[in-house]
Amino acid sequence: VSSRKWGVTQNIQFDFVKDPKYNKDALIIKMQGFIKSRTSFTDVKGKGYESTKRMLWPFQYNIALKTNDPNVSLINYLPKNKIESIDVSQTLGYNVGGNFQSAPLLGGKGAFNYSKKISYTQKNYISEVAQQNSKNIRWEVKANSFNTENGQVSAYDRHLFVRSPIG
């Protein structure tokens, strides 16, 4: 699925897992995609602003999955919690009998009957679960830092786009 208007490409993969020892169907959905930054620069109009530019850029993206079907429950999801690392790699596994896990447990058998791995790079962004229940999951992907000529700068720095905060 793609949208030129919004600069978004979304790939959704559905994997059905048949389990003879479980009375429900298991479905693993993997969503991945690309969001164009759509950063733009415009002139600031008005006296005294002749040399001033305005930069518009996306600070946060939201990604969500929701079901309205009363027979469907969202049991497990990745990524979990707040992920601040640049290189993200996690595995969601399924064992016979309806058992979903985010990774093999320490001291466990260390293997799944079925698994799906996600891995991606999120430079300068963090991913965080904002809402989760049995019917929906929503992640917020927020700008965290930027590379500038002065090095890595927090996205919350009040002098982020200023060459020198003094004078």
C-alpha positions as CSV (number, residue, x, y, z in Angstrom):
1,V,0.0,0.0,0.0
2,S,1.4,3.4,-0.9
3,S,0.3,7.0,-0.9
4,R,2.2,9.6,-2.9
5,K,0.2,12.4,-1.2
6,W,1.4,11.4,2.3
7,G,4.8,9.9,1.3
8,V,4.0,6.6,3.0
9,T,4.7,3.0,1.9
10,Q,3.2,0.2,4.0
11,N,3.8,-3.5,3.7
12,I,1.6,-5.8,5.7
13,Q,2.3,-9.5,5.9
14,F,-0.2,-12.0,7.3
15,D,1.0,-15.4,8.5
16,F,-1.6,-17.9,9.7
17,V,-0.3,-20.6,12.1
18,K,-2.4,-23.8,12.3
19,D,-2.1,-25.4,15.7
20,P,-3.8,-28.8,16.3
21,K,-3.5,-28.3,20.1
22,Y,-5.1,-24.9,20.3
23,N,-8.8,-24.2,19.8
24,K,-8.2,-20.8,18.1
25,D,-6.5,-19.7,14.9
26,A,-3.2,-17.8,15.4
27,L,-2.4,-15.0,13.0
28,I,0.9,-13.1,13.1
29,I,0.8,-9.7,11.3
30,K,4.1,-8.0,10.4
31,M,3.8,-4.3,9.4
32,Q,6.8,-2.5,7.9
33,G,7.1,0.6,5.8
34,F,8.7,3.9,5.0
35,I,7.6,7.4,5.7
36,K,9.1,10.2,3.7
37,S,10.2,13.1,6.0
38,R,8.5,15.8,3.9
39,T,10.8,18.4,5.5
40,S,10.3,21.8,3.8
41,F,11.8,25.2,4.0
42,T,9.9,28.5,3.5
43,D,10.7,32.2,3.9
44,V,9.4,34.0,6.9
45,K,7.6,37.1,5.8
46,G,7.7,40.4,7.6
47,K,10.0,43.3,8.3
48,G,13.2,42.2,10.0
49,Y,12.9,38.6,8.9
50,E,14.3,39.0,5.4
51,S,17.1,36.5,6.1
52,T,15.0,34.1,8.1
53,K,13.8,30.6,6.9
54,R,11.3,28.3,8.5
55,M,11.8,24.6,8.6
56,L,8.8,22.3,8.9
57,W,9.5,18.7,9.7
58,P,7.8,15.7,11.3
59,F,8.4,15.4,15.0
60,Q,6.3,12.3,15.5
61,Y,4.6,9.5,13.6
62,N,1.9,7.3,14.9
63,I,1.4,3.7,13.8
64,A,-1.6,1.6,14.9
65,L,-3.4,-1.6,14.4
66,K,-7.1,-2.0,15.5
67,T,-9.7,-4.8,15.2
68,N,-13.4,-4.4,15.7
69,D,-14.1,-8.1,15.4
70,P,-15.4,-9.5,18.8
71,N,-13.8,-12.9,18.0
72,V,-10.3,-11.4,17.6
73,S,-7.9,-10.5,20.4
74,L,-4.4,-9.0,20.1
75,I,-2.3,-11.1,22.3
76,N,1.3,-10.1,21.7
77,Y,3.2,-7.4,19.8
78,L,6.6,-6.1,18.9
79,P,8.3,-3.8,19.5
80,K,7.5,-3.6,23.2
81,N,8.2,-0.8,25.6
82,K,10.4,2.2,24.7
83,I,13.1,1.5,22.2
84,E,15.9,4.1,22.0
85,S,18.5,2.1,20.2
86,I,19.4,2.8,16.6
87,D,19.4,-0.8,15.5
88,V,16.3,-2.7,16.6
89,S,16.0,-6.5,16.4
90,Q,13.4,-8.5,18.2
91,T,11.7,-11.9,17.6
92,L,8.1,-12.9,18.3
93,G,7.7,-16.7,18.7
94,Y,4.8,-19.1,18.8
95,N,4.8,-22.5,20.5
96,V,2.2,-25.2,20.0
97,G,-0.7,-24.8,22.4
98,G,-1.3,-21.1,21.9
99,N,1.8,-19.7,23.6
100,F,3.2,-16.4,22.2
101,Q,6.5,-15.1,23.5
102,S,8.7,-12.1,22.6
103,A,11.9,-14.1,22.7
104,P,13.0,-17.5,24.0
105,L,13.1,-17.4,27.8
106,L,16.4,-17.9,29.6
107,G,16.6,-21.5,30.9
108,G,13.8,-22.5,28.5
109,K,14.2,-24.7,25.4
110,G,15.2,-21.7,23.4
111,A,13.2,-22.5,20.3
112,F,9.8,-21.8,18.8
113,N,7.6,-23.8,16.5
114,Y,7.1,-20.6,14.5
115,S,8.9,-17.3,14.8
116,K,8.9,-13.9,13.0
117,K,11.8,-11.5,13.4
118,I,11.7,-7.7,13.1
119,S,14.8,-5.7,12.5
120,Y,15.1,-2.1,11.4
121,T,17.2,1.1,11.9
122,Q,15.6,4.1,13.5
123,K,18.3,6.8,13.5
124,N,17.4,9.8,15.6
125,Y,14.0,8.4,16.6
126,I,12.6,6.3,19.5
127,S,9.6,3.9,19.4
128,E,7.2,3.7,22.3
129,V,4.0,1.8,22.9
130,A,1.4,4.5,23.5
131,Q,-1.7,2.4,23.8
132,Q,-2.3,-1.3,24.0
133,N,-5.3,-3.5,24.8
134,S,-6.9,-6.7,23.3
135,K,-8.4,-4.7,20.4
136,N,-5.7,-2.2,19.4
137,I,-2.1,-1.3,19.6
138,R,-0.5,2.1,18.8
139,W,3.1,3.1,18.7
140,E,4.5,6.6,18.7
141,V,7.8,7.1,16.8
142,K,9.3,10.4,18.0
143,A,12.3,12.4,17.0
144,N,14.9,12.0,19.6
145,S,18.1,13.7,18.3
146,F,19.7,15.3,15.3
147,N,23.2,15.4,13.9
148,T,24.4,19.0,13.5
149,E,27.8,20.5,12.8
150,N,28.2,20.6,16.6
151,G,27.5,16.9,17.0
152,Q,24.5,15.0,18.3
153,V,21.8,17.4,19.7
154,S,18.6,16.4,21.5
155,A,15.4,17.0,19.6
156,Y,14.2,18.9,22.7
157,D,17.2,21.3,22.8
158,R,15.8,24.9,22.7
159,H,18.8,25.9,20.5
160,L,18.4,23.0,18.1
161,F,18.4,25.1,14.9
162,V,20.5,28.0,16.2
163,R,24.2,28.2,15.1
164,S,25.2,29.8,18.4
165,P,22.9,30.2,21.4
166,I,24.9,33.3,22.4
167,G,24.4,36.5,20.4
